[in-house]
Amino acid sequence: MKVAFASNEGRLLDCHFGQCKSFAIFDFGKKGYHWLENRSVSNLQEETEECDKFQLRVDLIKDCTVLFVTKIGGDATKRTLKAGIIILQSEQGSEIIPQLDQLQQMLKERPPLWLVNALKRHEEKSRR
């Protein structure tokens, strides 16, 4: 499954969802994880209406299963959840790799139901 991190810098969780200009995308699964790409919001898109900027970001990561952010507002949360993306909040300045390591450790030890279900949904989609 794909995991997105709201990160302008690419190494840290360093921005609020609505102000984020870039997302670091990783592939994550039972065997580990690896970086796939960075996806950027163009400057032209930034000049649209307030509500559109949330949808632009959701559309940019709509193929991701999990989103890590430092903060996310109510309207953005609704749109993200409606797209089927699980939101996990972490501290400003948290490094991405330790977040992935922690998620991997959770999967090996006692995975929460949301993580087990997310991986199952991803595997079912991949088979189609």
C-alpha positions, 0 to 999 in steps of 0.5 A: 500500500502507499503511504503519504507524508506531508513534507515540503522537505522530503525527510521530515513531517514539516507542514500542515495539510492545507499548506503542504506543497509536497508529499513524500510517497512510500510503498509499505507492506509486510516485507518492508517499505521503500520510497516511490516519489515526491508529489508536488502541488503546483503554484498555479493550483495554490491560487484557487479557492480555499476549499479547492486547495484541500481537494487538490491535495486529496486528489494528489494522494488519492491512491494512498492508503495512509497519510501522515500529517502534523495538523489537518483541519476539519474540512480537509479531514472530511475530504481525506476520509471520504477518499478512503485515506487513513489519517495519522497525526505526528509531531512537527519535525518528526522524521519520516523513516522512524515513522515507517519503522514504527508502522512496520514494528506495529505490523509485526507485533500487534497490528491495529485493526485499521492497519490489517484492514488497510493491507487487506483492502490493498491486496484485494485491489492489487489482485483485480 
